[in-house]
Amino acid sequence: MSRLGALGARLYRGEVGYDFVAKRKIWYGISILITITAIVGLAVRGLNLGIEFSGGAVFETPKTSVSASHAREVAESASGGHTAVVQELGRGGLRIQISELGTKEALPVQEKLAKELDVKTSEIETQLVGPSWGEEIANKAWQGLAIFMVLVVIYLAIAFEWRMALAALIALIHDLTITVGVYALVGFEVTPGTVIGLLTILGYSLYDTVVVFDGLKEASKDLTKQSRFTYSEIANRSLNSTLVRSINTTVVALLPVGALLFIGGGALGAGMLNDISLALFVGLAAGAYSSIFIATPLVADLKERDPQMKALAKRVRAKRASAAAKADSDSDAEQKPQDVTPQPRAEDGDEPTPAAAGAGQRRQPTSRGRGRGRPSGKRR
């Protein structure tokens, strides 16, 4: 068995573990700090919406020797100052995207690009996207997200309980906020692929959370009938028992996504892969973090407010205090020396004390018995 497998077995049996629940205030603080940073980045920089949401035009050129930077300058000059996004295609051409560009403005841009690239105008493919279509796509995305959230809460409330449903919902919102904030800070373009990635990471995050909650549900059956563990301690044991499984699942999922993001989008220049790969990479990492450090500690916090769990925690503390006091008493009794009372020294002619006699001293004969030997049997 590998070391990681052996560690997972020991975590499952409860032989080792890390107290995630007891240190929940630290995790809450880290999450709040990250969330605030994401919200500030979203408020200051905003999202770089693609033409699918904002409307605009896309120009695809044939193979050319013109650099991407020069094509960007030409496109921005021809469009009257609109920001242009240029990507190199695998066949040697360029994909030039200009947001908020109407039909009348698109034709002059196409003609100027053809002139600078020394190609025919008909060889440049032009695709126009109206803002109304992008708005409709955005509304559909929000509707799908809202329906997903409602169904998740209903399912978890039925399968587990409302506290777990609330904790899972907060964890999902936490993951979404961080992912959207990273998009705002990095400046990656938000496309329909980004929306697909966001919906996908919600499924991964929910999977990890449900695995932990299922183990917690089994471990907390008839919990109030015992007085050895509190609910928070049971929750922490359940979390530790599934810790290695959650880590393995996340690492295996992150490896191919990381290849898409860093190798495909970065090294190979396939920029269109960044739309979905960044959402998946950030969301999977945030989902694994929230299922371990947010969802389960939050359930423990909510559950400990229940009167039955408060009474259980009180009984556990009382039992442990009684056991500790008994252990201290037994330890003091073992370490206490035996009480030995000193005996007075026998003076000459006195009878020795019983203690002295018992200590091995022979009792001396008295004067009354001195000189007497065996009776001879003669009568005087």
Order of alpha helices (4+ residues) and beta strands (2+ residues): alpha-alpha-beta-alpha-beta-alpha-beta-beta-alpha-beta-alpha-alpha-beta-alpha-alpha-alpha-alpha-alpha-alpha-alpha
